[in-house]
Amino acid sequence: MKKLPQISEAEYEVMKVIWAMSPISTNDVVKQLSDTDWSPKTIQTLLKRLLKKGALTYEKDGRMFVYSPVFTEEDYLKQESSSFLNRFYHGTLNQMVCSFVEQDLLSQQELAELKQLLDSKMEES
């Protein structure tokens, strides 16, 4: 898979809107992010950054820009998950899960769900 551009937390919030509603106009992106403290100008700046990074494409519809993502949210999350594991857990999911378990960061319900998932995967093998 091609390396996807790195995007900031703010850019990620904009991308979530675009992934959910694309194709989407600038005005609609601004409306969807109206609960943030960002001004419309800030959101437009974030859109321009995402275009420059190659995360978005656009078409002009009259005087309006309509945005679409270049890659899926799933592909982006795969890349970010892998990057996170490599940076903090030497690329090993096992080390991360052990760390969460040892530090009591998982609830009983989360542990039960994880056990169920692992059990079902073991049965598939």
ROMARDREN-723528 format. One line per 10 residues: their letters; for each residue x, y, z of C-alpha. Coordinates in nm, 3 decimals. Each point is the difference from the previous one (the first is absolute). Layout:
<mardos>
A	X Y Z  ... $
</mardos>
This chain:
<mardos>
MKKLPQISEA	0.000 0.000 0.000  0.123 0.350 -0.087  0.112 0.211 0.297  -0.277 0.240 0.086  0.068 0.359 0.106  0.032 0.084 0.366  -0.282 0.218 0.120  -0.043 0.197 0.321  -0.273 -0.058 0.257  -0.196 0.297 -0.134 $
EYEVMKVIWA	0.036 -0.123 -0.358  -0.117 -0.343 0.114  -0.321 0.155 0.138  -0.064 0.155 -0.342  0.078 -0.330 -0.173  -0.252 -0.184 0.219  -0.272 0.231 -0.129  0.112 -0.049 -0.359  0.023 -0.378 0.034  -0.351 -0.010 0.143 $
MSPISTNDVV	-0.166 0.235 -0.248  0.203 0.021 -0.321  -0.035 0.151 -0.243  -0.052 0.306 0.217  0.017 0.375 -0.059  0.206 0.248 0.198  -0.317 0.148 0.150  -0.122 -0.342 0.113  0.338 -0.081 0.159  -0.021 0.329 0.190 $
KQLSDTDWSP	-0.357 -0.082 0.112  0.102 -0.347 0.118  0.283 0.150 0.206  -0.210 0.282 0.145  0.024 -0.152 0.349  0.377 0.065 0.004  0.161 0.330 0.091  0.135 0.030 -0.354  -0.095 0.287 -0.224  -0.104 -0.073 -0.360 $
KTIQTLLKRL	0.337 0.147 -0.107  0.185 -0.251 0.220  -0.197 -0.288 -0.152  0.077 0.129 -0.350  0.369 0.013 0.093  -0.016 -0.361 0.121  -0.166 -0.102 -0.328  0.276 0.174 -0.197  0.267 -0.180 0.203  -0.169 -0.336 -0.064 $
LKKGALTYEK	-0.012 0.077 -0.373  0.368 0.095 0.000  0.090 -0.323 0.183  -0.192 -0.205 -0.256  -0.263 -0.125 0.246  -0.287 0.160 -0.192  -0.111 0.067 -0.353  -0.258 0.255 -0.102  -0.229 0.094 -0.282  -0.131 0.345 -0.060 $
DGRMFVYSPV	-0.380 0.021 -0.012  -0.076 0.356 -0.105  0.164 0.214 0.267  0.015 -0.286 0.248  0.271 -0.259 0.066  -0.114 -0.357 0.059  0.250 -0.226 0.179  0.063 -0.373 -0.009  0.262 -0.204 0.188  0.291 -0.156 -0.190 $
FTEEDYLKQE	0.020 -0.297 0.242  -0.242 -0.174 0.231  -0.020 0.049 0.373  0.071 -0.371 0.041  0.329 0.031 -0.194  0.099 0.303 0.205  -0.077 -0.173 0.330  0.201 -0.307 -0.107  0.300 0.219 -0.071  -0.034 0.197 0.323 $
SSSFLNRFYH	-0.048 -0.316 0.208  0.311 -0.153 -0.151  0.197 0.321 0.058  -0.118 0.014 0.363  0.100 -0.361 0.062  0.341 0.055 -0.157  0.068 0.318 0.197  -0.109 -0.118 0.343  -0.007 -0.380 0.000  0.273 -0.105 -0.245 $
GTLNQMVCSF	-0.267 -0.097 -0.252  -0.143 -0.268 0.227  -0.370 -0.001 0.078  0.062 -0.255 0.275  0.217 0.248 0.192  -0.269 0.266 -0.024  -0.279 -0.227 0.122  0.219 -0.129 0.285  0.078 0.357 0.100  -0.370 0.091 0.006 $
VEQDLLSQQE	-0.086 -0.311 0.203  0.285 0.043 0.248  -0.088 0.365 0.059  -0.370 -0.082 0.052  -0.098 0.220 -0.295  -0.266 -0.245 -0.121  -0.338 -0.043 0.167  -0.142 -0.343 0.077  -0.236 0.040 -0.296  0.289 0.088 -0.234 $
LAELKQLLDS	0.198 -0.298 0.126  -0.299 -0.228 -0.057  -0.046 0.137 -0.354  0.370 -0.047 -0.072  -0.012 -0.356 0.133  -0.306 -0.075 -0.215  0.173 0.142 -0.307  0.314 -0.202 0.066  -0.201 -0.318 0.065  -0.188 0.039 -0.328 $
KMEES	0.325 0.060 -0.190  0.153 -0.310 0.159  -0.299 -0.208 -0.112  0.045 0.124 -0.358  0.360 -0.121 -0.009 $
</mardos>
